[in-house]
Amino acid sequence: MQNIDPVFILQPVTVIIIASALLVYWYSKRRFNPMVLAYSLVAYAVAIALKYAVQSIPTNIVLNNVELGVYYGLQTAIFEVGLAYLVAWYAVSHDKLERKDAEAYGAGLAFWENAVLLGLIPLISLVAYYSILSSNTPLAQTLYDQLNKNAPGYFAPVSQALGTVAYGILERISSILIHSAWGYLCFAAAYLRKKRLFLIALPMGFLDFLVPFEPNLGLPLFEATVFALAVLSVLVAWYATKQFRKTTENKTATPQS
C-alpha cells in the first residue's frame, strides 16, 4: 500500500518555524508583553468563528467569481481586520498593551492562522496519516481509499509534491505578511487614535477577493500575485506609520529623570 510522501510534512513544519521565529524576533527586539498573544488570539478566533457561522448559513444563491470574491473579501475585511482593530482599541484604551506590543500584535495574528490553524493542526493530521498508512491494518486500507479518492495529490511523485509544498509555503508566507501588516496598522490606529490607519488596513482583507480566481490564473501566477500584494501591504503599513515609529524613537531618546 502506498504511503503519503513525507515531503508534505515539510510545509507545516516550515510555516510553524517561520511564524514562531517572527514572534521570537519581535520579543528580542521589543520585549513585548506576552499577553499580546492572548489578545491577538481573541481577535483571530472570534473572527474565524464568525466567518464559519456566516458561511454555514444555508442559501440557494449562486455567485459568479467576482461576487464570490467580494463575498470573501468583505468577510475578511469586516471580521478579521475589523476585530483586530476593536480588540487592539480595547487593549490600548484599558492600558493592557503598550507601544512595544504593536509588531507582536500583527505577528500574533499571523501566528494563530499559520502556525496553529494551518500549521500545527495539518501537521498532526499528516503525521497521523503517515503512521496509519505505515501499518498493515484494515484502518490503513480504509484511510488509503479515502485519501486516494478525495486527496490523490498526497500520492503524487516527489517532484510534483515538492512543487505543491513550495507553493503552499509561499502562500503561508504571504498570509504571515498580510496579517502582520493589518494587525500592526490596527494597533497603531488604536494607539494613535487615528482611524485613518484602520481605513488603510481595511482593504487589505480584500486579498481574499482573488481566491475564486485561482483556477483561472493558475497556481504560479496566483501565488505570485498574492505574494506581491502582501509585500505591498507591508510597505504601505510601514510608510503609513512613520509617525507611530517616530513617537517611539522620541520616547526612547528622551532622558529619564
N, C-alpha and C positions, 0 to 999 in steps of 0.2 A: 504494500500500500504506500502510495506516495505521500510524503510529508510536506508541509508548507516550507518554503525556503526561509531559513533563519535570517536571511538578509533583511526581511521585513521588520525584524526586531530593531534594526539599526535606526529606523525612523523615530519611533517614540523615545528611544534612549537618547538620541542626538538632540531632539527637541527639549526633553527634560533637562539635559545638561545646559543647553543654551539659555533657556528661560531661568533656570536656577542661577547660572553664572551671572546673569544680568542683575539679579537681586543681590548677589554677593558683591558685585562691583559697586552698586549704589550704597550698600551698607558700609563698605570700606571707605567710600568717599564721603558719605553724608552722616553715617551713624544714625540712620533713621529709626524712628520708634517702631518696634515690631508690630504694634497694634495697627499700623497702616495696612498690614496684610489682612487683618480681620475686617477692616472697613472696605477694602477692595473686594474681599470675598462676598460681603453682603451685597455690594453694588452689582457684582457679576452674577451671583447666584439668583438674586431676585429677578434680574433682567432675563436670564435664561429661562427661569420658571415662567415668567410672563410670556416669553416668546413661544414656549411649548404650549402654554394654555391657549394662546390665540390660534396657533396652528392646528390645535386639536378640535377647534370649533367646526362642526360639520357644515359643509357648503357645497352647493352644486354649481358654483360659479367657475367657469373655465377662463383662465387668464392666458394671454399671449406672453411672449418673453419680456416685452417692455413692461407690461402691467405686473407680471410676476417679479421682475427686478425692482420696480418701485415698491411693491409689497414687502419684499425682503429688506430693501434699504430703509424704508420707514420704520420697520420693526427694530432694526439695529440702532438707527439714529435715536428713536424715541426711548426705547428700553435700555439699551446698553450705554449710549452716550448720555442720555438724559439722567439715568440713575447714577452714573458715575459722577455727574455734577451735583445731584441732590445729596448724595452721601458725603461727597467732599465738602459741600457747603455746611452740612450738619456738623461734621467733624471739626472743621475750621472754626465755625461760629461758636462752638461749645468748647474751644481750646483743647480739643482732643488730639489734634495733629498740628504740626508746625511747618514752616517753610522747608525744613530739611527733609520732610516726608514726601515732597512733591513727585520727584522722579520715581520713588519706590511705589507710589500710588499707581502710576501708569504701568510700571513693571509688574506690580501685583496683579492687575487686571490681566496682563499678558500671561502671567504665571498660571493663574487659575484656569484660563482657557486652554493653554497649550501644554503646560507641564502636567496638569491634573486631568481635566476633562478629555483632552485629545492626546494625552501623552501617557500618563500612568494607567488609566483605565484600558486603553487599547493594548498597552504592554502586557498587562495581566492576562488579557484575552489571548494574545498571541502566544505567550508562554504556555497557557493552558492548552491551546490548540496543538502546539508542538509536542507537549508532553503526552496528551491523549493519543495523538496520531502515532506516537512512537511505541505505543503499546499494542499488543495483538488482542484486542477485545472487541466485543460487539459495539460498545460505545464508540470506539475508534472508527469502525466502519460506518456507523450512523453519521458521525461528525464529518467524515470524509465525503460522504454522499451529499450532505447538506452544503458543505463548502464548495464542492465541485459544481453544484447547481447554482448557488447564489453568489459565490465569490471565487470564480475559477482563476482569477488573477493571482491568488495565493500559490498556485501551482505552475506559474509561468517560469520560463527559463531564467537563469541567473541574470543574463544581460538585460532582459526586459524588466525583471524585478528591480534591478539597480536603478533603472531609469524612473520607474514608478516611485521608488523610495526617494530619489534625488528631488523629483518634483514635489513630493509630499513634504520634504524638509523645507524646500523653498517656500511653499505655501504657508507653513507654520512660522517661518521667519518673517514673512510678510505680516502675518497676524500679530506677532510679537511687536513689530514696528508700529502698526496702526493702533493697537491697544495702548502702547506706551505713549503715542502721540496724543490721542484724545484724552487719555487719563491725566497726563501732565497738563494739558490745556484746561481741563475741567477743574483741576486742583488750583491752578493759577487764577482761573476766573473766580473761584470761591475765595481765595486768599486776598486777591486784589479788589474784590467786589466789582469786577469788570465783566459784565455779561457778554461783551463783545468777543472775549476769548472763548466763551462757551458756544457762541454762534459760529465761530471759526471751526470748532471741534465737531459741531453737529453734522455737517455734510460728510464728514469722514465715515460716518456709519453707512453712507450710501455706497461704499465699496462693494457691499453685498449685492448691489444692483447688477453686477457683472455675472453673478452665479449662474443664472439661466442660460447665459450665452457661451458657457464653456464648451459645449459640444460643437457650436458653430465656429468658435475661434480656434479650437484645437488646444490641447493641453500646453504645449510650449508657449504659444502666444498668450494664452490666458494667464498662465503663471507669471510670465514676464511682465504683462500689463499690470497685474495686481501688485507685483513687487515694486514696479516703478512708481505706482500711485502711493504705496506705503512709504517709500523713501521720500517722496514729495511731501507727504503728510508730516513726516518727522521734521523736514526742513522748514515747512510752514510753521509748525509748532515752535521750533527753535527761534525762528525770526520773530514771531508774534509775541514772544515772551521776553524780549530784550529787557523791558522794564522790570520784569519779575526777577531776572538774574542780576540786574544792576542793583536792585534793592538789597539783595542778599550780599553782594560784594561790598556795598556801602556799610552794611551792618558788620561785616567781617572786619572791615578796615577801621571801624570806629574804635578808639582806645577805650578799654574798660576802666571805669573809675574805681 
